Amino acid sequence: MRVDIRLLVRGLFGCLAVAVALVAVVLAVPDPSDPPAVTSWQPPDGYQLADTVSLPDDRRLRLWTGDSGWYVDALRAGRREAGVGARGGGDQYSASEVLGGLVVRVPVAGARTLTVRAAGETRNGTVHAGTVLVPAPPAGVGTVLVTPLGADGLPLGGETVVPIVGRS
């Protein structure tokens, strides 16, 4: 029996090539127990990060504002969970519960801070492009009392009752 060395070498190299290809595939497939790679989310062009608010459940909300509206995104342990945005504003106060926060539109020129009162709690939020983000009041609270404050900390108008959109 005669052994053909060329066939033996070609077969050996073929098996080696298949083994290398299998190793490459195994190494390229992500481990399902590894968390997915985090990509930094950004709203559309023209929006800037304006504020960050911490919530009691270890989440943070980020407010992004721009000329045409706002976005809020929720983070837990540095990972983005969800996001919501709206366009426009109007010439009246409005309040919307968003991802556990309260977004209030402030139609008062010169307002730097907004005092938001509900259910015996008072929170102050910084006004960014006519928008404020504070933690939402407890469930069942349908309105908030808001007072705009100027750069000197003095009220720019009286306290206003603002219904929270979606709550009765």
Secondary structure, DSSP 8 states (H G I E B T S, - for coil): ----HHHHHHHHHHHHHHHHHHHHHHHHS--TTS---------STT-EEEEEEE-TTSEEEEEEEETTEEEEEEEETTEEEEEEEEE---SS-EEEEETTEEEEE---TT--EEEEEETTEEEEEE-BTTEEEEE---TT--EEEEEEE-TTS-BSS--EEEEEET--
